[in-house]
Amino acid sequence: MATITVNPPRAGMSRGRRRATNSLGVYFVALVLVTLMLVPVAYIILGGFRTNSEITVDPSGFPVTWQIGNYLSVLGSEVFWREVANSTIAAVVTTFFVVALGLMASFVLARYSFRLRGAMYALFSAGLMFPIAVAITPLYILVRSFGLANSLAGVIVPQIAFSLPVTIIILVPFLQAIPNELQEAAAIDGCSRVGFFWRMVIPLSKAGVITVGILAFIASWNSYILPLFILNNESAYTLPLGVQAYASRYAVDTAKVLAFTSLSMIPALAFFSLFERRIVGGLTGAVKG
């Protein structure tokens, strides 16, 4: 009588199937999350191309007739471009000082041993646990006492202070990864500490510098709580405050409000999309370091 032998499934095949199943599950969850995040953005952008009557009849529908005039009306407004300029000034100045001060502080903490070095690093790390909303009232009193209220300077200085902790946390591993032999060789060749900082440290930590610069720029561009408390004059409004003021002024014109909101989001979205790989690469390098 013939016997039939059944070969057991290979362990490698079962592991491969489980891995494929897990990958599909991860991609499905990622697709759901991306959809949930993009749907509101798409609704706002498409809503700017609709009429108020279309939005009233069918709030979630597509434009029947594409109203480009809503966007052209916003782009032709002097208020919009003034707020774009204010946001740009605040973001650029904040980014410059965050990168410059953060890089110098990180260089000292990463490359030199001194008393209270660990305490200083822990102090900067603790700054991550205090969001700006927690300290907004004493911060407003302090800004007003220095005479910086109702000015972009009163927004820029606190933004620099609150962006420094995450900047230092990211940059310190990059600077620690630079071999000590490289600094010793530079010293033998007559390169000073400042020269080593400019000629070697900055180029070698370029990925981290770009990462913290992008994060500081986007955080400043999207800042709302701090300008809301500091700025009272509409001529100094940044875009987030401008969106609120525009929505209050033209509350009955929903389509134009959506168009204004869409245009205010585009710079930050474009900036983040263009440098997304830089951000991921910089954060990965910081974790490895």
N, C-alpha and C positions, 0 to 999 in steps of 0.2 A: 504493500500500500504506500502510495507516494505521500511524502510529508511536505507541507508548505511552510516555509520559514518567512517570517515577517520581520523585516529590518526595523529597528527602533528609529524614530526620527533623530536626525543629527542635532547635536546641541548647538552647532554653529548656525544651522538654519533657523532654529527656534529663537536664538538670540537676535538673528537678523530680522526676523519678523517682528519681534518685540520692539526692536530699535526703530523699524519702519513705522510701527503703530504709534510709538511715542512721538516720533517726528511729526506724523500727521496730526496728532493731538495738539502738539505745540503750535504748529502752523495754524490750526483751526482757531485756537484761543487767541493767537496773535492777530489773525484776520478779524475776529470779532471785536477785539479791543481797538484795532485801527479803524474799523468801521464806526464804532461808537464815538471815536474822537473826531473823525472826519465829517460825519453827517452834520453836526452843528455848524462847522465851518462852511460846508457846501450850502447849507440853508441860508446862511447870512449872505454869502456871495451871490447866490441866485436870487435872493430876495431883493437885492439892490437893482436887479434888472426887471422887476415887476412893478405894477401899478398898485396903489393903495387899495383899489377895489378888488384886484385879484387876490391880494393878501387877505382881505376881509372875507371874501367868498371861500377861498381855498388856501389856508395858511401854509400847507405843506406841498402845494403844487409847483409845477414848473412854469416859467414865464410863457404867457400866450403871445404877447408881443414884447420883444426885448427892448426895454427902456434904457438905452445908453445915456440918455439925458440926465438920469439920476447921478451917475458917476461924473459926467462932464460938469454938472452943477457944483459938485463938491470940489473937483479939481480946479474949477475956476474961482473958488472962494479964497479970499486973502487970509481968512481965519485958519483954514486948513494948513496952508503953507507956513504960516507963522508958527503954528503948533508943531509942524514937522521940524522946523528949524530949531525950536526950543528943545524938542526931544533929541535931535541930533547933537546939539551942543552938549546937553547933559550927558548923553551916552558916550560921546567921544572923550570928553574931559574925564569922566568917571573911569572909563576904560584905561586911559593913559596913566592916570595916577595909581589905579589899582595894580596894573601890571608893573609899573616902575617901583612902587613901594613894596609890593609883594615879592618881587624878584630880589630886591636888596635884602629884605628881612629874611627871606628863605635862604639866601646865600650864607648869611651869618649863622642861622640855625643849623644848616646842613653841613657846613664845611669847617666850623670852628667849635672847640670845646671850651666852655667857660661856666662859671657858677650861675645857677638859676636858668641854665639853658633848657632843661626839661620843664621847669615851671613856666617859662615863656611859651614854649610850644603847647603845653597844656592849656594855658590861658587863651591862646588863639583857637585851640580845638574847642574849648568851652564856648567860644563865640558862635559856633554853629548851632548851639542849643537855644539861642535867644533870637527869635525872629524880630523883625523891625516893628511889627504890630504890638509886641509886648512893651516896648520902650517908647512908644510914640508920644505919650504925654510928657514925660521928662525930657525927651528929645526936642519936642516943640518948644518947651520952656528954655532949654539951653540955646537952641538956634535963635530964638527971639532975643535972648539976653546978649547975644553977639551981634545983633542987628542984621541978621541974614534972613529974617522972615520975609516972605513974599518976593523972593529972588531965586534964581537958578542956583546960586552958590549955596543957599540953604538946603537945597535938594542934593547937590553934588557931594558936599562934604560928608553927610551921613551915609550916602550910598557907598562912598569909598570905604568908610569905616566898617560897614556891614558886609562888604564884599571881600575884605582882606582875609578873614579866617579861611574861607574855602580856597582862596588863591594860595595861601601859604601851605595848606594841607596838600594841595595838588603839586605844588612846585618843589617842596622839600625832597620827596623821593627822587625826582629828576636830578636834582643837584647832588644828592648823596650818591647817585649811581656813577658820577664822574670819577674816574680812578684818581687816587691820591698821587700816583706816580706821574700823572700828567701835570698836576700842579707843581710837584717837585721839579720836574724837568723844566717847566716854564720859569720857576724861580732860579734855577741854575743858569738859564739863558738870560737872566736879568729882567724878567718880566715881574712887575709889581703885582700886588694883590688886585689893585684896581684894573691894571692891564689884563690880568688873567680873567677877571670878571667880564670885561668888555670883549676880549678876543676869543675866549674859550667857553665861558659859562653860558653866555647868551646864545651863541650858535648851537651848542650842544643840547640846550634845553628849549629849542625853538618850538617843538611840538607842545610842550606844556605851556609855554607862553601864549601860543595861539589859542589853546583851549581855554585858559583862564580869561583871556581877552574877549573871546566870543561869549562866554558865560556872563562876564561883567556887562558887556554891551547889551545883551538881550535882557538881563535883569533890570538894567537902568531903563531901557526902552519900555518895558512892560510895567514899570513901577507905578503904583496907583495910590497906596495908602499914604506914603510920605508926601508926595506933591499935594494930595488932598488936604493935608493939615498945614503945609507950609505956604502954599500958593493961594492967594485970594484974588489977585488981579488977573483978569482973563488974558491980558497981553503976555503974561508969563506962563500960561497953561502949557503943559505937555499934551501929547496926543491922548493918553488915557483919560485925562481930565477933560480934554476937548470933546471926546466922545460923549461923556456924561452931559456936558453943557449943551452940546448939539442935540442930544436926545431930549433934553428938557425944553429946549427952545422950539424944536420942531416935532413935538410929541405926536401931532396928528399926521405927520408925513412919515409914516413908517418906512417906506421904500428908501427915502433919502437917508434916514437914520441908518438903515442896513448898509447902504452904499458907503456912508462915512465910516462905519465900523469896519467894513471890508478893506477899505483903503488904508485904514490905520493898522490893520493886521499884516498887510502885505510885506512891509520892510522886515519885520521880525521873522516872519515865516520864510521869506527868501534868504535872509541872512543865515538862519539856522539850517535851511536845506542845503545851501551851498557849502557850508563848513561842517556838515554832520559827521563826515568821516574824520575830520580833524579832532572834533570833540571826543568821539569814541576812542580814537587812537591815543589822544592825550590822557584820557582817564585810564585806559588800559595800561599805559606806561607808568602812570602814577601808582596803580595797584601792584604792578610787578616790582617797581622799585621799593 
